[in-house]
Amino acid sequence: MTYPDLVDRLTDLKQLATPPPPGERTELASSYDRHSVYDAAHDKYIGWDANSDGDCGGDALATHDVEGRLVMADIHGPGCIWRTWTATVGPGHVKIYLDGAVTPTIDLPWSGYFDGKHDPFTRPNIVYHTGKADSGQESGGWNNYTPISFQKSCRIVAEKDWGMYYHFNYTRFAPGTEVRTFALPLSAADAAALDAADAKLGQCGEDPNPAGPAAAGTDRISFEMLPAKTRMPIFESKEMTGAITALKIRIKPEDVPHDLAGRRRLFRELALRITWDGEKEPAVWSPLGDFFGTGSGAEPHLNLPSGLKEDGTFYSYWYMPYGHGALVEIDNDSDRSISISGEISHEQLMNTSGSLLRFHAKWHRDAFLPTRPDRAIDWTMLKTEGRGRFVGTQLHIWSPINGWWGEGDEKFFVDGEKFPSTFGTGSEDYFGYAWGGAGRWVRAFHAQILNENNNGHVDDQRWLIADNVPFHNSFEGDIEKYMPNTLPDPANHPFDPISLFATVAYWYLSTDGTDPYTEIPVDQRVGYWTSNASYHEPGVIEAESMELAKWTQNNIRNEGMWGAWPGALKGTKEGAWSNNRQLAWDPLNLQDHLDLKLPVDKTGNYQVIVRPTKAPNYGIFQFGVDGKNIGSPVDLYNKDIVPGDPVTLGTVQLTAGDHVLNITPTGKNPAITGDAPVATFAFDYVKLVPAP
């Protein structure tokens, strides 16, 4: 394989249907916590929820070379690294040695792999960052999809201060495969291949592998009425050999609810069903929205294999071969008629489809979870038998109570292995971002389509194209789920989070393989989420929504305050925080300041009212506006955590535009012990009331 051959795999969806040759494996070198082990002698998983992933569980467990450098990966070839990811970049160098060379092929600061300044890592759709939180704290992940190939070996070492957390997704090809080893500088042909791939990845929404006009056909469906509670075929081919190359579906705009809750329900009530070769059971079954990557309603996004365009067109470019016909159907389990249009492109195949894998995609909730207690944290995304390739996940999370839903590592068990050959470092890391960021971002291979501040609905997705995971006998793909589906006694667990997962797993499977997933009734697809009961104080600026006017290094948190207080449970003011959230801050000393942007719509005089939170570990703070103190210091100490009474600080004259709300620590209540001169600050909202 030449280097351009490998680069082509970044965007080649057709190659996914090719059965993996014996010996081909895709694995992950990561900084997972080495306290997680399998004890073969006692058939027991130990430390299976260990979570010190940033440093492999500590220096004592991490592997170092004779020079004291961290050994990130030591891989025997032939092979190729497809994806390099990290959560934090630093100045320390990371060196990649290929084929036993004593001189590194790549020697850069870890930041240099991702900052777009060092060739060949300069192409913006191949090397990028997934975003920042409003606070300025990095919340995205650093991603580099530049292939790094080798014939004999690949050894990666990191020097001091390199950063924190790493992933290298790589494939070890079948023995005997000849691979041209990555070398710098790139040849003109190699650079051109990367440029072409970068251009394709920047044009998501268009077919990355269009068929030639002589080989392809397109069936168009005009708007057809799909009655309530019925199933309608939209495409049927009885050709002996063929493949669907593109699938596009659009719901008539008048039939799509304008509100998000209505769209969320409708696109779970509609379901896509695809059957290959006259089989009794479908190989593809999923609620319509989930199949195209948006489980929380119709959220436009453009990925490489699938997505939703701004004009309302769902599209899929997954390559779907068949040998004895194909049947595509849509179920309407809603209580009203829906008008549907679409296009299905397909091509004929000449005596090859029998050897190709079949495309599968199944939606489920909590199916085939591990039964053994020592693996209780693992939540199964896919379990299947046969020969095939795992190619991705769409995960919908419903997290209704305060708390980060993720943190769980991905674990892929291939061909019955007891310890997973893919062991990640966190849910958000698997999906390509970091630090639990709640921002929306969309890239070719992954996306966070929707995130309601990690306190509601979340849609994450990851597509494994070049880095697909081949299996020869069986595959089990899990992601850790720290939060239970229910709490036995919510009144005694006011801050304990729960979460509900639903996924679509995507994979290719041999015709003799086993797909154990069945269709799910509509009453299990909708309505299992409930709205948070929230009280909203009218006319306020929610503290958690305020932006920093000046960056501070100290811990600033947007905290959910959904709990067992009467108001939180009933959606009333009594004993509850407005919007069930607050902004919290941990100052380090009396010189610290928290400065927040205070927007003012209209010039005038205003009473400034704040509603602080009180708690056993909260300090005393002075408020100010635009650098001038207003009112007296407010003591936030209380023996219990409670939303405090609103405090009227005073009246100020403000012009229209952005001003600054200043918070400064002045000390702490004598009831708080410890040497620190300051304590935590938190408040619910600020309110500007027009005054004479």
C-alpha positions in Angstrom: 0.0 0.0 0.0 1.3 3.4 -1.0 0.8 6.4 1.3 -2.0 7.8 -1.0 -3.7 4.4 -0.7 -3.8 4.8 3.0 -4.9 8.4 2.9 -7.8 7.4 0.6 -9.1 5.2 3.4 -10.1 8.4 5.3 -13.0 9.0 3.0 -13.5 5.6 1.3 -16.9 4.2 2.6 -16.9 1.3 0.1 -13.8 -0.4 1.6 -15.8 -0.9 4.8 -17.8 -3.7 3.1 -14.6 -5.7 2.4 -14.1 -8.6 4.8 -11.1 -8.2 7.0 -8.2 -10.5 6.0 -6.9 -12.9 8.7 -4.7 -11.1 11.2 -5.9 -7.6 10.6 -6.6 -5.8 13.9 -7.4 -2.2 15.0 -6.4 -1.3 18.5 -5.9 1.7 20.8 -2.8 2.9 22.6 -4.1 5.2 25.3 -3.4 6.6 28.8 -6.1 4.5 30.4 -5.6 3.8 34.1 -3.4 0.6 34.5 -5.2 -0.2 37.7 -7.9 -1.8 35.5 -6.7 -5.4 35.0 -8.1 -8.9 34.3 -7.0 -11.6 36.7 -7.0 -14.7 34.5 -6.2 -17.0 37.4 -9.4 -16.1 39.2 -11.4 -14.9 36.1 -12.0 -11.5 37.7 -11.9 -7.9 36.6 -10.2 -5.7 39.1 -10.3 -1.9 39.3 -12.6 -1.9 36.3 -13.8 1.6 37.1 -10.3 3.1 37.8 -10.3 6.7 36.6 -6.8 8.2 36.8 -6.5 8.1 33.0 -4.5 11.2 32.5 -1.2 9.6 33.6 -1.9 5.9 33.2 -2.7 5.6 36.8 0.6 7.1 38.0 4.3 6.8 37.2 4.5 3.5 39.0 2.2 1.9 36.4 3.2 3.8 33.3 5.9 2.3 31.1 9.1 4.4 30.7 12.2 3.8 28.6 15.8 3.9 29.8 15.9 7.7 29.4 12.9 8.0 31.7 10.5 9.0 28.9 6.9 7.9 28.9 6.3 5.1 26.3 3.0 6.0 24.8 2.9 3.2 22.2 5.1 0.3 21.0 3.5 -1.3 18.0 4.7 -4.1 15.7 3.9 -3.6 12.0 3.0 -3.5 9.3 0.5 -0.9 10.4 -0.8 2.6 10.4 -1.9 5.2 13.0 -5.2 6.7 11.9 -6.1 9.1 14.8 -4.1 10.9 17.3 -6.0 12.7 20.1 -5.3 14.4 23.4 -7.1 16.5 26.0 -4.2 18.8 26.9 -1.1 19.9 24.9 2.2 21.0 26.4 5.7 22.0 25.3 7.3 18.6 26.0 8.3 16.8 22.9 6.7 13.6 21.6 8.9 11.5 19.3 7.8 8.9 16.9 10.4 6.2 15.8 9.4 4.1 12.8 10.8 0.7 11.8 13.5 0.6 14.5 15.2 3.8 13.4 17.4 5.5 16.1 16.4 8.9 14.8 12.7 9.9 15.2 10.7 10.5 12.0 8.7 13.1 13.9 10.0 15.1 16.8 7.7 17.9 17.9 6.3 19.5 21.0 3.0 17.7 21.7 1.3 21.0 20.9 2.9 20.9 17.4 1.0 17.8 16.4 -2.3 19.8 16.7 -1.6 23.6 16.3 -1.7 23.5 12.4 1.8 25.1 12.2 3.9 22.1 11.3 3.8 20.3 8.0 2.1 17.9 7.3 -0.2 18.5 10.3 -1.6 21.7 8.7 -4.8 20.7 7.0 -7.8 22.1 8.9 -10.2 19.3 8.2 -7.7 16.6 9.3 -6.1 18.4 12.2 -8.3 20.5 14.5 -9.6 21.4 17.9 -13.3 20.8 18.8 -13.8 24.1 20.7 -13.7 25.9 24.0 -16.1 26.5 26.9 -17.4 30.1 27.4 -15.2 30.4 30.5 -12.1 30.1 28.3 -11.1 26.8 29.8 -10.3 24.3 27.1 -13.2 21.9 26.7 -12.5 20.5 23.3 -10.2 17.7 22.2 -7.2 18.0 19.9 -7.6 15.7 16.9 -5.1 14.7 14.2 -6.3 12.2 11.5 -3.1 12.3 9.4 -2.1 8.7 8.7 1.3 7.6 10.0 2.3 4.3 8.4 5.1 1.8 9.2 6.3 -1.5 7.9 8.1 -3.0 10.9 7.3 -1.0 14.1 6.2 2.2 15.6 7.5 3.5 19.0 6.2 6.7 20.5 7.8 8.4 23.6 6.9 11.6 25.4 9.2 13.9 27.4 8.4 15.8 30.5 5.6 18.3 30.4 4.1 16.9 27.2 0.5 17.3 28.4 -2.3 15.0 29.6 -4.3 12.1 28.1 -3.6 10.5 24.8 -5.1 8.2 22.2 -3.5 6.5 19.2 -6.0 4.5 17.1 -4.0 2.2 14.8 -4.4 -0.8 12.6 -2.0 -3.7 12.4 -2.5 -5.1 8.9 -2.4 -8.8 8.0 1.0 -10.4 8.0 2.7 -10.1 4.7 1.1 -6.7 3.9 3.6 -4.3 2.4 3.2 -0.7 3.6 5.3 2.2 2.6 6.7 3.8 5.8 5.7 7.4 6.5 8.6 9.8 5.8 9.2 13.6 5.9 9.1 15.7 3.9 6.2 14.3 2.1 6.5 13.7 -1.6 4.3 15.8 -4.0 2.0 12.8 -4.5 1.6 12.2 -0.8 0.9 15.8 -0.1 -1.6 15.9 -2.9 -3.4 12.9 -1.5 -3.7 14.7 1.9 -4.9 17.8 0.2 -7.6 15.9 -1.6 -8.8 14.1 1.5 -8.9 17.4 3.4 -11.0 18.9 0.7 -13.5 16.0 0.8 -13.7 16.3 4.6 -14.5 19.9 4.2 -17.5 19.1 1.9 -19.6 16.9 4.1 -23.1 16.5 2.9 -21.8 15.6 -0.6 -21.3 12.0 -1.6 -17.6 11.2 -0.9 -17.6 8.2 -3.2 -20.0 8.9 -6.1 -20.6 6.1 -8.5 -20.0 6.5 -12.2 -23.1 7.3 -14.3 -23.0 4.0 -16.2 -23.1 2.0 -13.0 -25.6 4.0 -10.9 -29.3 4.6 -10.8 -31.4 6.8 -8.7 -35.0 6.2 -7.6 -36.8 9.4 -6.6 -39.8 9.4 -4.3 -42.1 12.4 -4.6 -44.1 13.4 -1.5 -46.1 10.4 -0.6 -48.6 10.3 2.3 -47.6 7.7 4.9 -50.8 7.1 7.0 -50.6 6.8 10.8 -49.7 3.4 12.2 -48.6 2.0 8.9 -45.4 0.8 7.1 -44.5 2.0 3.6 -41.9 0.5 1.2 -39.9 3.3 -0.4 -37.4 1.2 -2.4 -37.3 -2.4 -3.5 -34.7 -4.0 -5.7 -34.9 -7.6 -6.8 -31.5 -7.5 -8.6 -29.2 -10.4 -7.8 -26.3 -8.2 -7.0 -26.2 -4.5 -6.1 -25.5 -1.8 -3.5 -27.3 1.2 -2.2 -24.8 4.1 -2.4 -26.9 7.0 -1.1 -30.2 7.3 0.8 -32.0 10.7 1.2 -35.3 11.2 3.0 -37.2 14.4 3.6 -40.4 15.0 5.6 -42.7 17.7 4.2 -41.9 20.8 6.1 -45.5 21.4 7.1 -45.5 18.0 8.8 -42.5 18.7 11.0 -43.3 20.3 14.4 -41.7 23.7 15.0 -40.9 23.0 18.6 -37.9 20.8 19.6 -40.0 18.5 21.8 -42.4 17.8 19.0 -39.5 17.0 16.5 -37.9 14.9 19.2 -41.0 12.8 19.5 -41.8 12.6 15.7 -38.4 11.4 14.7 -38.6 8.6 17.3 -42.0 7.6 16.1 -40.8 7.3 12.5 -38.5 4.3 12.0 -36.2 3.2 9.1 -36.2 -0.5 8.2 -33.9 -2.1 5.6 -33.8 -5.8 4.8 -31.2 -7.6 2.7 -31.4 -10.7 0.5 -35.0 -11.6 1.4 -34.2 -12.2 5.1 -37.0 -12.3 7.6 -35.4 -9.7 10.0 -34.1 -6.3 9.0 -30.3 -5.6 9.2 -31.1 -1.9 9.7 -33.7 -0.8 12.2 -33.6 2.6 13.9 -35.8 5.6 14.7 -35.4 7.9 11.8 -33.6 10.7 13.5 -31.2 8.5 15.4 -30.1 6.6 12.3 -29.0 9.9 10.7 -27.2 11.0 13.8 -29.7 13.2 15.7 -31.5 11.4 18.4 -32.8 14.5 20.2 -34.8 15.9 17.3 -33.9 17.3 13.9 -30.7 19.1 14.5 -28.9 20.0 11.2 -25.4 18.8 10.9 -23.0 17.5 8.2 -20.8 14.5 8.8 -19.0 12.4 6.2 -21.3 9.3 6.2 -24.6 10.8 7.2 -26.3 13.9 8.5 -29.2 16.4 8.1 -29.0 19.4 5.8 -30.5 22.8 6.5 -33.3 22.1 4.0 -34.5 19.2 6.0 -32.9 16.4 4.0 -31.6 13.4 5.9 -28.8 11.8 4.0 -26.7 8.6 4.3 -23.7 7.6 2.2 -23.0 4.3 3.9 -22.2 1.7 1.3 -24.8 -1.1 1.5 -24.2 -4.1 -0.8 -26.8 -6.9 -1.2 -26.8 -10.2 -3.1 -30.5 -11.2 -3.5 -32.4 -7.9 -3.3 -33.0 -5.0 -0.9 -36.1 -3.6 0.7 -36.2 -0.2 2.4 -39.3 0.7 4.4 -40.4 3.5 6.8 -42.7 2.8 9.8 -45.0 5.6 10.9 -45.9 4.9 14.5 -47.3 8.3 15.1 -50.9 9.2 15.3 -51.0 11.3 12.2 -50.2 11.0 8.5 -46.8 12.2 7.3 -45.7 13.2 3.8 -42.3 11.8 2.7 -40.0 12.4 -0.3 -36.6 11.0 -1.0 -33.9 9.6 -3.3 -32.1 6.2 -3.2 -29.0 5.8 -5.4 -27.9 2.3 -6.2 -25.5 0.5 -8.5 -25.2 -3.0 -9.9 -22.3 -5.3 -8.9 -20.8 -8.0 -11.0 -20.5 -11.2 -9.0 -18.9 -9.6 -6.0 -21.7 -8.9 -3.5 -21.7 -12.5 -2.2 -18.2 -11.9 -0.7 -19.0 -8.4 0.7 -20.2 -7.7 4.2 -23.7 -6.4 4.8 -24.4 -3.1 6.5 -26.2 -3.2 9.9 -27.4 -0.5 12.2 -29.6 -1.1 15.3 -31.0 1.2 17.9 -31.5 -0.1 21.4 -31.6 0.8 25.1 -29.8 -1.3 27.7 -29.6 -4.4 25.5 -27.2 -7.3 26.3 -25.5 -5.6 29.3 -22.9 -7.7 31.1 -24.3 -9.8 33.9 -21.2 -10.2 36.0 -20.9 -7.7 38.9 -17.2 -6.9 38.3 -18.2 -5.5 34.9 -21.4 -3.7 36.0 -20.0 -0.4 34.8 -19.8 -1.5 31.2 -22.8 -0.4 29.0 -23.0 -2.5 25.8 -23.3 -0.5 22.5 -22.9 -3.6 20.3 -22.6 -7.3 20.7 -22.4 -9.5 17.5 -20.9 -12.7 16.1 -19.4 -13.4 12.7 -16.9 -11.6 10.6 -17.1 -7.8 10.1 -16.2 -4.3 11.0 -17.5 -2.0 13.7 -17.8 1.5 12.1 -19.4 3.8 14.6 -21.9 5.0 17.3 -24.6 7.5 17.7 -25.3 7.9 21.5 -28.2 9.8 22.9 -28.0 10.6 26.6 -30.8 11.8 28.8 -29.2 13.2 32.0 -32.0 14.8 34.0 -30.3 15.6 37.3 -27.1 17.5 38.1 -24.0 15.8 37.1 -21.5 15.0 34.3 -23.0 12.0 32.5 -19.8 10.7 31.0 -16.3 9.9 32.2 -16.8 6.3 31.0 -14.1 4.6 28.9 -14.8 2.8 25.7 -13.8 -0.9 25.7 -13.8 -3.1 22.6 -13.5 -6.8 23.1 -12.5 -8.4 19.7 -12.8 -12.2 19.0 -13.5 -13.2 22.6 -10.5 -11.5 24.1 -10.7 -11.1 27.9 -9.0 -7.8 28.1 -10.1 -5.2 25.5 -7.7 -4.2 22.8 -9.3 -0.8 22.8 -9.5 0.8 26.2 -10.2 4.5 26.3 -10.0 7.3 28.8 -13.5 8.8 28.9 -16.8 9.2 27.0 -16.0 12.6 25.7 -12.6 11.5 24.6 -14.0 8.7 22.6 -16.3 11.2 20.8 -13.3 13.5 20.1 -13.7 16.3 22.6 -12.6 16.7 26.3 -13.3 17.9 29.8 -17.1 17.3 29.5 -17.6 20.3 27.3 -21.3 21.1 26.6 -20.7 23.1 23.4 -22.1 22.2 19.9 -19.5 21.2 17.3 -19.6 19.2 14.1 -16.8 17.5 12.2 -16.6 14.9 9.5 -15.9 11.9 11.8 -17.6 13.0 15.0 -19.9 15.6 16.5 -21.8 16.8 19.5 -25.1 17.8 17.8 -26.9 18.9 20.9 -26.0 19.3 24.6 -28.4 20.9 27.0 -25.6 21.9 29.4 -25.1 18.2 30.4 -28.4 18.5 32.2 -30.9 17.2 29.7 -30.6 15.8 26.2 -27.1 15.1 24.6 -26.4 13.8 21.2 -22.8 12.5 20.5 -21.5 10.5 17.5 -18.3 8.9 16.3 -17.7 7.4 12.9 -14.8 4.9 12.4 -13.9 5.0 8.8 -10.2 4.4 8.3 -10.0 3.4 12.0 -12.8 0.9 11.8 -12.4 -2.1 14.1 -12.3 -5.5 12.2 -13.4 -8.7 13.9 -13.2 -12.3 12.7 -15.4 -14.2 15.1 -17.1 -11.8 17.5 -17.2 -8.2 18.7 -18.4 -6.5 21.9 -18.2 -2.7 22.2 -18.9 -1.1 25.5 -18.7 2.3 27.0 -18.6 2.8 30.8 -21.8 4.2 32.3 -21.2 5.6 35.8 -24.8 6.8 36.5 -27.6 4.4 37.2 -30.9 4.4 35.3 -32.8 5.1 38.6 -32.1 6.0 42.2 -33.7 3.8 44.8 -34.4 6.8 47.1 -34.1 10.2 45.5 -35.0 12.0 48.7 -31.8 10.7 50.3 -29.7 11.3 47.2 -30.4 14.9 46.3 -27.2 15.4 44.2 -26.8 11.9 42.8 -27.1 11.9 39.0 -28.9 9.4 36.9 -28.7 9.0 33.1 -30.4 7.0 30.4 -28.5 5.8 27.3 -29.8 4.9 23.8 -27.6 4.1 20.9 -27.4 3.2 17.3 -24.5 0.9 16.6 -23.2 0.7 13.0 -21.3 -2.3 11.7 -20.7 -4.5 8.7 -21.3 -8.3 9.1 -20.8 -11.4 7.1 -24.0 -13.0 5.7 -23.6 -15.9 8.2 -23.1 -13.6 11.1 -25.5 -13.1 14.1 -27.3 -9.8 14.6 -29.3 -10.3 17.9 -31.1 -7.0 18.0 -34.9 -6.7 17.4 -37.2 -3.9 16.7 -38.3 -1.7 19.7 -42.0 -0.7 20.2 -42.7 2.9 20.0 -43.7 3.2 23.7 -40.1 2.3 24.6 -38.7 4.9 22.1 -40.5 8.0 23.3 -41.7 9.3 26.7 -39.0 7.7 28.8 -37.4 11.1 29.4 -39.2 13.6 31.5 -38.8 17.4 31.7 -36.9 18.8 34.7 -39.3 20.6 37.1 -37.8 24.1 37.1 -38.7 27.4 38.6 -37.6 30.4 36.6 -37.4 33.8 38.3 -38.7 36.4 35.8 -36.6 39.2 34.6 -33.2 38.0 36.0 -29.8 37.3 34.6 -29.1 33.7 35.5 -25.6 33.5 37.1 -24.7 30.4 35.2 -25.3 32.2 31.9 -23.0 35.1 32.7 -19.7 35.4 30.7 -16.3 36.2 32.3 -15.2 39.8 31.8 -11.7 38.8 32.9 -10.2 35.4 33.0 -9.3 33.8 36.3 -7.4 30.6 36.8 -9.5 29.5 39.7 -12.3 26.9 39.6 -15.5 28.4 38.2 -18.4 26.0 37.9 -21.8 25.9 36.4 -23.6 23.7 38.9 -26.9 22.0 38.6 -28.9 22.3 41.8 -31.7 19.8 41.0 -32.4 17.9 44.2 -34.8 16.9 46.8 -35.9 20.4 47.7 -39.6 20.9 47.4 -39.3 23.6 44.7 -37.0 21.6 42.6 -39.4 18.7 42.6 -42.4 20.8 41.9 -41.1 23.5 39.7 -41.9 26.2 42.2 -39.9 28.9 43.9 -40.1 27.4 47.4 -36.6 26.1 48.3 -35.3 26.0 44.7 -32.8 27.7 42.5 -34.0 29.5 39.4 -33.3 27.3 36.4 -32.1 24.7 38.9 -28.5 26.0 38.5 -26.0 28.3 40.1 -22.5 29.7 39.4 -19.8 28.7 41.9 -16.2 30.0 42.4 -13.3 29.0 44.6 -11.0 32.0 45.3 -7.5 31.3 46.5 -6.9 34.4 48.5 -8.2 37.9 49.4 -6.6 39.4 46.3 -8.7 37.3 43.9 -11.5 38.8 41.9 -14.4 37.3 39.9 -15.5 39.7 37.2 -18.7 38.9 35.2 -20.2 40.7 32.2 -23.4 42.5 33.2 -25.5 43.4 30.1 -27.8 46.4 30.3 -30.4 47.0 27.7 -31.3 50.6 28.4 -29.6 53.5 30.1 -31.1 54.4 33.5 -30.9 54.0 37.3 -31.2 50.4 38.5 -31.5 48.6 41.8 -29.0 45.7 41.8 -30.4 42.6 43.5 -28.4 39.4 43.9 -29.6 36.0 45.2 -26.6 34.2 46.8 -26.4 30.6 47.8 -25.6 29.8 51.5 -23.7 26.7 52.6 -21.4 25.4 55.4 -18.3 26.1 53.4 -19.2 29.4 51.8 -17.4 32.7 52.6 -18.0 36.5 52.9 -18.0 38.5 49.7 -18.2 42.1 48.6 -20.1 43.0 45.4 -19.4 45.8 43.1 -20.3 47.2 39.7 -17.6 48.5 37.3 -15.0 48.5 40.0 -17.0 50.4 42.7 -18.3 48.5 45.7 -22.0 48.5 46.2 -23.7 47.5 49.5 -22.0 45.7 52.4 -20.2 42.4 52.3 -22.6 39.4 52.3 -21.9 36.4 54.5 -22.8 33.2 52.7 -22.3 30.8 55.6 -25.2 28.6 56.6 -25.3 25.1 58.3 -27.2 23.7 55.4 -27.1 24.3 51.6 -30.0 26.7 50.8 -30.9 29.3 48.2 -30.5 32.5 50.1 -33.0 35.4 50.2 -32.5 38.1 47.5 -30.2 40.9 48.7 -30.7 44.5 47.4 -27.2 45.9 47.1 -28.1 49.4 46.2 -28.9 51.7 43.2 -26.5 52.6 40.4 -26.7 54.5 37.1 -25.9 52.4 34.1 -25.6 53.1 30.4 -26.8 50.7 27.8 -24.2 48.0 27.0 -21.9 45.7 28.9 -20.9 46.5 32.4 -19.0 44.4 35.0 -20.3 42.7 38.2 -17.4 42.4 40.6 -17.1 39.8 43.4 -14.3 40.0 45.9 -13.7 37.8 49.0 -13.3 39.6 52.3 -13.0 36.7 54.6 -15.0 33.8 56.1 -17.4 33.1 58.9 -15.6 32.0 62.2 -17.6 28.8 62.0 -15.6 27.7 59.0 -12.4 25.9 60.1 -9.1 25.6 58.2 -6.1 27.8 57.4 -7.4 29.2 54.1 -8.4 32.9 54.5 -11.3 32.5 52.0 -14.0 30.1 51.1 -16.4 29.2 48.2 -18.7 31.7 46.6 -22.0 30.8 44.7 -25.1 32.7 43.6 -28.3 32.0 41.7 -29.0 35.2 39.7 -28.6 39.0 39.5 -31.6 41.3 38.8 -31.6 44.9 37.6 -34.8 46.7 38.6 -35.4 50.1 37.1 -35.4 52.8 39.8 -36.3 56.5 39.9 
